[in-house]
Amino acid sequence: MSKRHIEIMDTTLRDGEQTSSVSFSASEKLTIAKLLLEELKVNRIEIASARVSEGEFQAVKEITEWAREHGYLNAVEVLSFVDKGVSIDWIVRAGARVQNLLTKGSLNHLTHQLKKTPDQHFSEIREVINEAAEQGIATNIYLEDWSNGMRNSKAYVFQFLEFLSAQPVKRIMLPDTLGILTPKESYDFVLEIKNKYPNLHFDFHSHNDYDLGVSNAMEALRAGVDGLHLTVNGMGERAGNAPMASTIAVINDFMPEIEIDVNEKVLYTVSKLVENFSGVMIPSNKPVIGANVFTQTAGIHADGDNKNNLYFSELLPERFGRTRQYALGKASGKANIQKNLQELGLQLNDEDLKKVTQRIIELGDKKQVVTKEDLPYIISDVLDSGSYIEKIKVESYVLTHSKGLKPSTTVALSIEDEKFEENAQGDGQFDAFMNAIRKIFKKKNFILPELFDYAVRIPPGSRSDALCETIITWKHKDNEFKTRGLDSDQTVSAIKATEKMLNIVSN
């Protein structure tokens, strides 16, 4: 069976830019346009609305100049209006060659917004189409509010389509402008139109107000639509448009009769670039492109993947230039940790693995984020802890740091079940802590080792909430030794390293 080829039109730079607070610069628009056409391989891009601003004009001009040089000019489209040729003049000066003419697809919009009859509207549209043709501009037609038109004024929609069928237009575009359609309606409405006009090209443009954008696009395809309008990351007005990544994955996996040109391997790259340029963050659970969608958290899932990829589906991360990850936290289990250790080239025996697992669970209970890069530090900390008997324990402490006042610390310490509490000041919080410890040890006639070196590390690429490893080198009776502490707070990690030191010298 031969496949049916579907055009994918990306409207991130026009409809997507209507996302609240989003405005791309001219250079950002050009960069995105290049990536969409050259790397993602969408068939067309809608890049702007005519007449918006001088900045928009310059952005369109830069894109059309590039597109002309590289053979993409006919794939670059601009939204235009029925405005007696003003939009056409703008498009010609900007160097574009395709207009997407916005017209009224429902009788309600026509009557109450334009206050015109269908014949008046059609007559003005005919004039714009003819003038565009004279200027060498191809025309596609948007039927704004088409979905409400099909619900409430179907006779008008078909009257309009009958008129358009006799006009020199390339595509008729059917927008669910307010995102109101159900999947069944999307299918029924498109099928009814395609049955009556099988030789006309129809695009479907869905919005996501009820989170049905992808489902509606899928049903429109089943009904025979010829093209889809999508946006990167589902950007767009209100709840946005049907998202590019999810829709492409659905077509490739569930619609074998459909053929598209989009290169899904670069979907993630494009999504991250648009995220950076727009400032609109991708939700971590966003399908296909979200940070968490290829992350297994439950240990049983990692165990199943180890045994026979039991928790894999057709939605493999490698398809989108990504990799599967195994989260580290209180639900991880040994299998998740083993997966991460394999990636780092590390191995642990069963006993040590059990200790590391327990420490990660403890960190997860504290809502601390643990990454693969944290693992070597955790391993070092855990295995180091097993080298001594814990006789001394820092039970509690209060650290204060105020502007204009010296830092101070109150420490409660237990030494073989004997309780001590002291307060001290210092040049910093950790110095104050050490001074309080010295006071306690003086009572016991213990001599503390000398702090010889103090180093702090966080895993490469970590954020401000990353686990922090403090490594302290101590001098004791002409010998040097190191202790490590691990915590998301730098001072606390130093206190943990010091607690280990106290136990080592007291053993």
LOMI-192881 format. One record per residue (C-alpha): residue number from 0; x, y, z. Coordinates in nm, 4 decimals, m for minus. Example, Ala and Ser with C-alpha at 12.3 -4.5 7.8 and 13.67 -1.06 7.14 Angstrom:
BEGIN
R|0|1.2300|m0.4500|0.7800 $
R|1|1.3670|m0.1060|0.7140 $
***
This chain:
BEGIN
R|0|0.0000|0.0000|0.0000 $
R|1|0.1448|0.3371|m0.0987 $
R|2|0.1773|0.5902|0.1788 $
R|3|0.0008|0.9256|0.1811 $
R|4|0.2445|1.2160|0.2099 $
R|5|0.1473|1.4852|0.4607 $
R|6|0.2882|1.8377|0.4723 $
R|7|0.4052|1.9644|0.8090 $
R|8|0.3903|2.3406|0.8499 $
R|9|0.5614|2.4880|1.1553 $
R|10|0.4118|2.8102|1.2905 $
R|11|0.6348|2.8603|1.5950 $
R|12|0.7624|3.1930|1.4634 $
R|13|0.4112|3.3305|1.4034 $
R|14|0.1455|3.1583|1.6131 $
R|15|0.4019|3.0344|1.8672 $
R|16|0.5254|3.3897|1.9207 $
R|17|0.1741|3.4753|2.0410 $
R|18|0.2630|3.2888|2.3607 $
R|19|0.2332|3.5382|2.6442 $
R|20|0.5568|3.7394|2.6974 $
R|21|0.7414|3.5745|2.4057 $
R|22|0.9159|3.7826|2.1409 $
R|23|1.1987|3.6467|1.9281 $
R|24|1.4714|3.8774|1.7999 $
R|25|1.5477|3.8900|1.4269 $
R|26|1.8618|3.6797|1.4707 $
R|27|1.6734|3.4254|1.6827 $
R|28|1.4002|3.3988|1.4190 $
R|29|1.6572|3.3406|1.1466 $
R|30|1.8366|3.0748|1.3521 $
R|31|1.5113|2.8904|1.4265 $
R|32|1.3970|2.9165|1.0626 $
R|33|1.7218|2.7622|0.9391 $
R|34|1.6997|2.4788|1.1902 $
R|35|1.3355|2.4051|1.1063 $
R|36|1.3921|2.3842|0.7320 $
R|37|1.7446|2.2432|0.7065 $
R|38|1.7644|2.0099|1.0071 $
R|39|1.4106|1.9263|1.1192 $
R|40|1.2954|1.9123|0.7551 $
R|41|0.9477|2.0596|0.7992 $
R|42|0.7874|2.1384|0.4638 $
R|43|0.6857|2.4969|0.5359 $
R|44|0.7253|2.7637|0.8029 $
R|45|0.4927|3.0495|0.8913 $
R|46|0.7223|3.3207|1.0211 $
R|47|0.5248|3.6396|1.0929 $
R|48|0.2110|3.8477|1.0596 $
R|49|0.2236|4.1276|0.8033 $
R|50|0.2144|4.4913|0.9195 $
R|51|0.3056|4.4118|1.2821 $
R|52|0.6199|4.6222|1.3296 $
R|53|0.9390|4.7451|1.1695 $
R|54|1.1339|4.4856|1.3694 $
R|55|0.9121|4.2107|1.2329 $
R|56|0.9635|4.3433|0.8817 $
R|57|1.3423|4.3290|0.9179 $
R|58|1.3238|3.9753|1.0633 $
R|59|1.1151|3.8549|0.7688 $
R|60|1.3526|4.0239|0.5266 $
R|61|1.6540|3.8444|0.6756 $
R|62|1.4764|3.5073|0.6572 $
R|63|1.3569|3.5549|0.2984 $
R|64|1.7036|3.6627|0.1838 $
R|65|1.8525|3.3473|0.3347 $
R|66|1.5661|3.1327|0.1996 $
R|67|1.6087|3.2704|m0.1526 $
R|68|1.9792|3.1826|m0.1513 $
R|69|1.9137|2.8280|m0.0296 $
R|70|1.6034|2.7370|m0.2298 $
R|71|1.3459|2.7609|0.0521 $
R|72|1.1614|3.0788|m0.0444 $
R|73|0.8378|2.9023|m0.1415 $
R|74|0.8388|2.7304|0.1985 $
R|75|0.8298|3.0619|0.3872 $
R|76|0.4821|3.1985|0.4601 $
R|77|0.3430|3.5175|0.6163 $
R|78|m0.0005|3.5750|0.7698 $
R|79|m0.1893|3.8472|0.5817 $
R|80|m0.5217|4.0264|0.6050 $
R|81|m0.8101|4.1381|0.3834 $
R|82|m0.6946|4.4999|0.3865 $
R|83|m0.7107|4.6300|0.0283 $
R|84|m0.3576|4.5220|m0.0557 $
R|85|m0.1681|4.6710|0.2412 $
R|86|m0.0498|4.3256|0.3572 $
R|87|0.0498|4.2275|0.0037 $
R|88|0.2643|4.5390|m0.0317 $
R|89|0.4307|4.4585|0.3035 $
R|90|0.4984|4.0986|0.1966 $
R|91|0.6422|4.2029|m0.1407 $
R|92|0.8775|4.4536|0.0227 $
R|93|0.9850|4.1913|0.2766 $
R|94|1.0758|3.9516|m0.0037 $
R|95|0.8254|3.6747|0.0753 $
R|96|0.6280|3.4858|m0.1882 $
R|97|0.3461|3.3113|0.0010 $
R|98|0.0607|3.4733|0.1946 $
R|99|m0.1660|3.2949|0.4431 $
R|100|m0.4760|3.5114|0.4122 $
R|101|m0.6878|3.5355|0.7284 $
R|102|m1.0605|3.5234|0.6514 $
R|103|m1.3747|3.4495|0.8494 $
R|104|m1.4652|3.0812|0.8784 $
R|105|m1.7799|3.1267|1.0859 $
R|106|m2.0927|3.3324|1.0252 $
R|107|m2.0712|3.4552|1.3845 $
R|108|m1.7294|3.6176|1.3257 $
R|109|m1.8352|3.7548|0.9877 $
R|110|m2.1576|3.9086|1.1170 $
R|111|m2.0418|4.0509|1.4496 $
R|112|m1.6781|4.1375|1.3845 $
R|113|m1.6781|4.2450|1.0187 $
R|114|m2.0510|4.3258|1.0005 $
R|115|m2.0593|4.2096|0.6386 $
R|116|m2.2530|3.9624|0.4260 $
R|117|m2.0872|3.6509|0.2838 $
R|118|m2.0989|3.7991|m0.0671 $
R|119|m1.9259|4.1188|0.0477 $
R|120|m1.6550|3.9159|0.2240 $
R|121|m1.6028|3.6852|m0.0735 $
R|122|m1.5776|3.9786|m0.3118 $
R|123|m1.3022|4.1428|m0.1048 $
R|124|m1.1165|3.8116|m0.0740 $
R|125|m1.1282|3.7672|m0.4533 $
R|126|m0.9691|4.1087|m0.4988 $
R|127|m0.6861|4.0258|m0.2554 $
R|128|m0.6186|3.6892|m0.4220 $
R|129|m0.6087|3.8492|m0.7685 $
R|130|m0.3814|4.1307|m0.6562 $
R|131|m0.1483|3.8798|m0.4894 $
R|132|m0.1314|3.6772|m0.8101 $
R|133|m0.0408|3.9903|m1.0061 $
R|134|0.2445|4.0528|m0.7611 $
R|135|0.3688|3.6916|m0.7851 $
R|136|0.2400|3.6008|m0.4393 $
R|137|0.0835|3.2566|m0.3877 $
R|138|m0.2201|3.2406|m0.1588 $
R|139|m0.3273|3.0016|0.1155 $
R|140|m0.6526|3.0773|0.2985 $
R|141|m0.7191|3.0577|0.6734 $
R|142|m1.0846|3.0075|0.7709 $
R|143|m1.0657|3.1679|1.1159 $
R|144|m1.3044|3.0133|1.3721 $
R|145|m1.3766|2.7326|1.1257 $
R|146|m1.4528|2.4853|1.4079 $
R|147|m1.7349|2.7032|1.5428 $
R|148|m1.8425|2.7591|1.1842 $
R|149|m1.8868|2.3829|1.1341 $
R|150|m2.0772|2.3549|1.4597 $
R|151|m2.3073|2.6515|1.4201 $
R|152|m2.3108|2.7747|1.0593 $
R|153|m2.2159|2.4803|0.8401 $
R|154|m2.4105|2.6127|0.5405 $
R|155|m2.1935|2.9247|0.5443 $
R|156|m1.8709|2.7191|0.5618 $
R|157|m1.9696|2.5147|0.2562 $
R|158|m2.0821|2.8282|0.0738 $
R|159|m1.7358|2.9700|0.1441 $
R|160|m1.5599|2.6497|0.0317 $
R|161|m1.7627|2.6467|m0.2899 $
R|162|m1.6429|3.0011|m0.3585 $
R|163|m1.2794|2.9108|m0.2786 $
R|164|m1.2882|2.6009|m0.4987 $
R|165|m1.3051|2.8336|m0.7987 $
R|166|m1.0205|3.0603|m0.6820 $
R|167|m0.6458|3.0214|m0.7507 $
R|168|m0.5521|2.9226|m0.3952 $
R|169|m0.2945|2.6553|m0.3048 $
R|170|m0.4266|2.5478|0.0346 $
R|171|m0.7343|2.5972|0.2498 $
R|172|m0.6448|2.5962|0.6195 $
R|173|m0.8955|2.4792|0.8798 $
R|174|m0.8156|2.6191|1.2255 $
R|175|m0.9724|2.5111|1.5513 $
R|176|m0.9086|2.8692|1.6591 $
R|177|m1.0322|2.8341|2.0178 $
R|178|m0.9329|2.4711|2.0696 $
R|179|m1.2928|2.3573|2.1192 $
R|180|m1.3131|2.0457|1.9020 $
R|181|m1.3339|1.6870|2.0213 $
R|182|m1.1466|1.4163|1.8279 $
R|183|m1.4782|1.2855|1.6874 $
R|184|m1.5748|1.6293|1.5612 $
R|185|m1.2293|1.6770|1.4070 $
R|186|m1.2712|1.3526|1.2173 $
R|187|m1.6341|1.4102|1.1141 $
R|188|m1.5875|1.7715|1.0015 $
R|189|m1.2715|1.7059|0.7990 $
R|190|m1.4188|1.3903|0.6429 $
R|191|m1.7324|1.5775|0.5357 $
R|192|m1.5236|1.8447|0.3675 $
R|193|m1.2790|1.6034|0.2027 $
R|194|m1.5656|1.3931|0.0674 $
R|195|m1.7135|1.7006|m0.1009 $
R|196|m1.3805|1.8477|m0.2201 $
R|197|m1.1393|1.5550|m0.2592 $
R|198|m0.9065|1.7422|m0.4940 $
R|199|m0.8529|2.0495|m0.2778 $
R|200|m0.5596|2.0690|m0.0334 $
R|201|m0.6697|2.1181|0.3284 $
R|202|m0.4474|2.1901|0.6321 $
R|203|m0.5619|2.1318|0.9903 $
R|204|m0.4566|2.3777|1.2605 $
R|205|m0.5390|2.2642|1.6148 $
R|206|m0.5101|2.4437|1.9473 $
R|207|m0.4649|2.2686|2.2802 $
R|208|m0.7113|2.4334|2.5172 $
R|209|m0.8579|2.0969|2.6266 $
R|210|m0.5263|1.9124|2.5818 $
R|211|m0.6735|1.7493|2.2692 $
R|212|m0.4421|1.9077|2.0117 $
R|213|m0.2533|1.5888|1.9223 $
R|214|m0.5675|1.3719|1.9290 $
R|215|m0.7526|1.6134|1.7030 $
R|216|m0.4596|1.6282|1.4594 $
R|217|m0.4503|1.2483|1.4511 $
R|218|m0.8235|1.2274|1.3735 $
R|219|m0.7963|1.4956|1.1059 $
R|220|m0.5255|1.2861|0.9408 $
R|221|m0.7463|0.9755|0.9566 $
R|222|m1.0201|1.1774|0.7864 $
R|223|m0.7901|1.2657|0.4964 $
R|224|m0.6455|1.6093|0.5735 $
R|225|m0.3398|1.6986|0.3624 $
R|226|m0.1305|1.9027|0.6053 $
R|227|m0.0848|1.9848|0.9747 $
R|228|0.0190|2.3041|1.1505 $
R|229|0.2371|2.2441|1.4581 $
R|230|0.4596|2.4447|1.6913 $
R|231|0.7799|2.3552|1.8709 $
R|232|0.7063|2.2811|2.2382 $
R|233|0.3369|2.3409|2.1689 $
R|234|0.3863|2.7164|2.1931 $
R|235|0.0974|2.9434|2.1027 $
R|236|m0.1799|3.1597|2.2370 $
R|237|m0.3534|3.0497|2.5604 $
R|238|m0.2755|2.6760|2.6037 $
R|239|m0.0799|2.6704|2.2789 $
R|240|m0.0947|2.4649|1.9601 $
R|241|m0.0552|2.0969|1.8855 $
R|242|0.3077|2.0239|1.9834 $
R|243|0.5532|1.9213|1.7146 $
R|244|0.7373|1.6447|1.9020 $
R|245|0.4332|1.4524|2.0307 $
R|246|0.2453|1.4764|1.7009 $
R|247|0.5420|1.3536|1.4979 $
R|248|0.5964|1.0596|1.7349 $
R|249|0.2276|0.9657|1.7142 $
R|250|0.2293|0.9763|1.3329 $
R|251|0.5453|0.7656|1.3081 $
R|252|0.4290|0.5043|1.5594 $
R|253|0.0538|0.4762|1.5049 $
R|254|m0.0161|0.5838|1.1483 $
R|255|0.1847|0.3616|0.9107 $
R|256|m0.0210|0.4830|0.6156 $
R|257|0.1168|0.8368|0.6603 $
R|258|0.4537|0.9572|0.5323 $
R|259|0.6228|1.2735|0.6598 $
R|260|0.9631|1.4319|0.5974 $
R|261|1.0347|1.5488|0.9528 $
R|262|1.3637|1.4283|1.1019 $
R|263|1.2631|1.3236|1.4531 $
R|264|1.6302|1.2824|1.5533 $
R|265|1.6643|1.6606|1.5956 $
R|266|1.3301|1.7284|1.7669 $
R|267|1.4952|1.7563|2.1079 $
R|268|1.7695|1.9879|1.9815 $
R|269|1.5165|2.2230|1.8234 $
R|270|1.2981|2.2127|2.1345 $
R|271|1.5854|2.3099|2.3645 $
R|272|1.6901|2.5951|2.1361 $
R|273|1.3358|2.7346|2.1274 $
R|274|1.3153|2.6931|2.5060 $
R|275|1.6305|2.9032|2.5456 $
R|276|1.5242|3.1726|2.2983 $
R|277|1.1652|3.1998|2.4243 $
R|278|1.2343|3.1719|2.7964 $
R|279|0.9368|2.9344|2.8221 $
R|280|1.0601|2.6273|3.0071 $
R|281|0.9664|2.2787|2.8873 $
R|282|0.7727|2.0968|3.1637 $
R|283|0.9782|1.8057|3.2939 $
R|284|0.6940|1.5625|3.2144 $
R|285|0.6320|1.6955|2.8614 $
R|286|0.6103|1.3916|2.6283 $
R|287|0.9149|1.3182|2.4106 $
R|288|1.1124|1.6323|2.5035 $
R|289|1.0609|1.6700|2.8810 $
R|290|1.3547|1.6136|3.1168 $
R|291|1.1895|1.3170|3.2902 $
R|292|1.0151|1.1283|3.0089 $
R|293|1.3002|0.8828|2.9520 $
R|294|1.3915|0.8504|3.3192 $
R|295|1.3050|0.5378|3.5150 $
R|296|1.2619|0.6120|3.8850 $
R|297|1.1269|0.2916|4.0364 $
R|298|1.3905|0.0281|4.1028 $
R|299|1.1650|m0.2479|3.9690 $
R|300|1.1670|m0.0782|3.6274 $
R|301|1.5458|m0.0655|3.6150 $
R|302|1.5543|m0.4302|3.7212 $
R|303|1.3154|m0.5199|3.4378 $
R|304|1.5263|m0.3277|3.1877 $
R|305|1.8357|m0.5140|3.3060 $
R|306|1.6687|m0.8500|3.2501 $
R|307|1.4958|m0.8065|2.9150 $
R|308|1.4138|m0.4399|2.8499 $
R|309|1.0762|m0.5099|3.0090 $
R|310|0.9892|m0.1426|3.0474 $
R|311|1.0884|m0.0286|2.6976 $
R|312|0.8326|0.0802|2.4365 $
R|313|0.8580|0.1961|2.0764 $
R|314|0.9159|0.5432|2.2171 $
R|315|1.2904|0.4951|2.2470 $
R|316|1.4958|0.7998|2.3530 $
R|317|1.7632|0.7345|2.0892 $
R|318|1.5093|0.8199|1.8182 $
R|319|1.5108|1.1773|1.9420 $
R|320|1.8814|1.2136|2.0106 $
R|321|1.8370|1.1335|2.3803 $
R|322|1.9374|0.8576|2.6239 $
R|323|1.7495|0.6629|2.8887 $
R|324|1.8292|0.7587|3.2467 $
R|325|1.7736|0.5935|3.5815 $
R|326|1.6837|0.8318|3.8614 $
R|327|1.8563|0.8153|4.1971 $
R|328|1.6329|0.8697|4.4984 $
R|329|1.4306|0.6972|4.7657 $
R|330|1.2490|0.4771|4.5102 $
R|331|1.5631|0.3817|4.3184 $
R|332|1.6681|0.0419|4.4473 $
R|333|1.9925|m0.1357|4.3610 $
R|334|1.9044|m0.1806|3.9919 $
R|335|1.8864|0.1956|3.9273 $
R|336|2.2182|0.2467|4.1006 $
R|337|2.3808|m0.0378|3.9071 $
R|338|2.2630|0.1183|3.5784 $
R|339|2.4265|0.4488|3.6728 $
R|340|2.7427|0.2754|3.7941 $
R|341|2.7689|0.0943|3.4597 $
R|342|2.7599|0.4275|3.2766 $
R|343|3.0392|0.5553|3.5008 $
R|344|3.2434|0.2366|3.4591 $
R|345|3.2256|0.1579|3.8333 $
R|346|3.1590|m0.1684|4.0149 $
R|347|3.0688|m0.2382|4.3785 $
R|348|3.0321|m0.5615|4.5703 $
R|349|2.6911|m0.6472|4.7126 $
R|350|2.7674|m0.5192|5.0607 $
R|351|2.8973|m0.1834|4.9430 $
R|352|2.6118|m0.1510|4.6939 $
R|353|2.3667|m0.2034|4.9786 $
R|354|2.5335|0.0751|5.1809 $
R|355|2.5305|0.3164|4.8874 $
R|356|2.1653|0.2335|4.8162 $
R|357|2.0739|0.3093|5.1760 $
R|358|2.2538|0.6444|5.1654 $
R|359|2.0747|0.7447|4.8436 $
R|360|1.7398|0.6513|5.0010 $
R|361|1.8263|0.8711|5.3004 $
R|362|1.9104|1.1619|5.0712 $
R|363|1.5866|1.1068|4.8776 $
R|364|1.3863|1.1178|5.2009 $
R|365|1.5325|1.4637|5.2579 $
R|366|1.4095|1.5636|4.9095 $
R|367|1.7663|1.6070|4.7922 $
R|368|1.8317|1.5587|4.4206 $
R|369|2.0923|1.2908|4.3489 $
R|370|2.2554|1.2729|4.0068 $
R|371|2.4764|1.0176|3.8369 $
R|372|2.7674|1.2579|3.8795 $
R|373|2.7112|1.2566|4.2565 $
R|374|2.7664|0.8797|4.2777 $
R|375|3.1478|0.8754|4.3090 $
R|376|3.1219|1.1226|4.5966 $
R|377|2.8517|0.9206|4.7699 $
R|378|3.0517|0.5999|4.7275 $
R|379|3.3625|0.7643|4.8700 $
R|380|3.1651|0.9038|5.1635 $
R|381|2.9878|0.5761|5.2438 $
R|382|3.2928|0.3509|5.2177 $
R|383|3.4986|0.5979|5.4199 $
R|384|3.2358|0.5827|5.6966 $
R|385|3.2891|0.2102|5.7383 $
R|386|3.6542|0.2482|5.8377 $
R|387|3.5917|0.3421|6.2017 $
R|388|3.3603|0.2757|6.4968 $
R|389|3.1305|0.5683|6.5658 $
R|390|3.1935|0.6764|6.9258 $
R|391|3.1395|1.0488|6.8766 $
R|392|2.8296|1.1987|6.7259 $
R|393|2.7336|1.5562|6.6438 $
R|394|2.3793|1.5482|6.7787 $
R|395|2.2713|1.8987|6.6785 $
R|396|2.3992|2.2460|6.6026 $
R|397|2.2844|2.5997|6.5346 $
R|398|2.4816|2.8043|6.2832 $
R|399|2.4304|3.1806|6.2700 $
R|400|2.5662|3.4338|6.0250 $
R|401|2.4525|3.7953|6.0471 $
R|402|2.5802|4.1096|5.8796 $
R|403|2.7967|4.3112|6.1189 $
R|404|2.8194|4.0296|6.3749 $
R|405|3.0713|3.7492|6.4131 $
R|406|2.9392|3.4065|6.3071 $
R|407|2.8574|3.1792|6.6004 $
R|408|2.7739|2.8142|6.6563 $
R|409|2.6108|2.6146|6.9333 $
R|410|2.7002|2.2453|6.9198 $
R|411|2.5610|1.9434|7.1033 $
R|412|2.8025|1.6488|7.0977 $
R|413|2.7878|1.2977|7.2442 $
R|414|3.1080|1.1088|7.3308 $
R|415|3.0312|0.7490|7.4236 $
R|416|2.6871|0.8511|7.5507 $
R|417|2.8195|1.1484|7.7490 $
R|418|2.6519|1.4736|7.6373 $
R|419|2.8307|1.8059|7.5847 $
R|420|2.7127|2.1447|7.4637 $
R|421|2.9188|2.4525|7.3806 $
R|422|2.8881|2.7864|7.2037 $
R|423|3.1643|2.9724|7.0211 $
R|424|3.2304|3.2466|6.7696 $
R|425|3.4671|3.2405|6.4730 $
R|426|3.5713|3.4010|6.1478 $
R|427|3.3130|3.1903|5.9674 $
R|428|3.0441|2.9363|6.0550 $
R|429|3.2780|2.6397|6.0242 $
R|430|3.5504|2.8184|6.2239 $
R|431|3.2929|2.8883|6.4962 $
R|432|3.1922|2.5201|6.4889 $
R|433|3.5554|2.4108|6.5276 $
R|434|3.6061|2.6527|6.8191 $
R|435|3.3038|2.5026|6.9962 $
R|436|3.4414|2.1516|6.9377 $
R|437|3.7794|2.2581|7.0818 $
R|438|3.6063|2.3751|7.3984 $
R|439|3.4394|2.0342|7.4385 $
R|440|3.7592|1.8406|7.3682 $
R|441|3.9524|2.0562|7.6130 $
R|442|3.7203|1.9297|7.8874 $
R|443|3.8117|1.5740|7.7878 $
R|444|4.1826|1.6573|7.7609 $
R|445|4.1771|1.5561|7.3944 $
R|446|4.3991|1.7339|7.1453 $
R|447|4.2385|1.7997|6.8084 $
R|448|4.4330|1.7392|6.4865 $
R|449|4.5437|2.0419|6.2907 $
R|450|4.3409|2.1316|5.9821 $
R|451|4.5980|2.1203|5.7026 $
R|452|4.3903|2.1544|5.3839 $
R|453|4.0250|2.2179|5.2982 $
R|454|3.8786|2.1495|4.9510 $
R|455|3.5234|2.1700|4.8207 $
R|456|3.3930|1.9963|4.5084 $
R|457|3.0601|1.9690|4.3314 $
R|458|2.9909|1.7426|4.0320 $
R|459|3.0550|1.9034|3.6900 $
R|460|2.7504|2.0789|3.5483 $
R|461|2.5692|2.0784|3.8816 $
R|462|2.3209|2.3387|3.9988 $
R|463|2.3151|2.5427|4.3199 $
R|464|2.1304|2.2614|4.5016 $
R|465|2.3911|1.9992|4.4084 $
R|466|2.5531|1.7677|4.6581 $
R|467|2.8736|1.9241|4.7845 $
R|468|3.1769|1.7206|4.8913 $
R|469|3.4182|1.8736|5.1406 $
R|470|3.7552|1.7018|5.1740 $
R|471|3.9601|1.8027|5.4772 $
R|472|4.3224|1.7007|5.5292 $
R|473|4.4235|1.6714|5.8945 $
R|474|4.7645|1.6477|6.0646 $
R|475|4.7750|1.4257|6.3726 $
R|476|5.0912|1.3082|6.5458 $
R|477|5.3039|1.3648|6.2348 $
R|478|5.0547|1.1740|6.0205 $
R|479|4.8211|1.3143|5.7571 $
R|480|4.4772|1.1746|5.6761 $
R|481|4.1678|1.2918|5.4910 $
R|482|3.8001|1.2811|5.5727 $
R|483|3.5077|1.3577|5.3439 $
R|484|3.1666|1.5014|5.4121 $
R|485|2.8730|1.5096|5.1721 $
R|486|2.5705|1.7391|5.1867 $
R|487|2.3893|1.9967|4.9749 $
R|488|2.5099|2.2610|5.2232 $
R|489|2.8839|2.3332|5.2156 $
R|490|2.9199|2.4056|5.5894 $
R|491|2.7215|2.0934|5.6819 $
R|492|2.9405|1.8800|5.4534 $
R|493|3.2467|2.0178|5.6383 $
R|494|3.0849|1.9338|5.9741 $
R|495|3.0259|1.5759|5.8546 $
R|496|3.3902|1.5484|5.7479 $
R|497|3.4925|1.6771|6.0918 $
R|498|3.2679|1.4256|6.2694 $
R|499|3.4498|1.1467|6.0858 $
R|500|3.7825|1.2949|6.1926 $
R|501|3.6735|1.2989|6.5598 $
R|502|3.5828|0.9294|6.5436 $
R|503|3.9080|0.8331|6.3697 $
R|504|4.1317|1.0040|6.6287 $
R|505|3.9270|0.8707|6.9196 $
R|506|3.9498|0.5061|6.8070 $
***
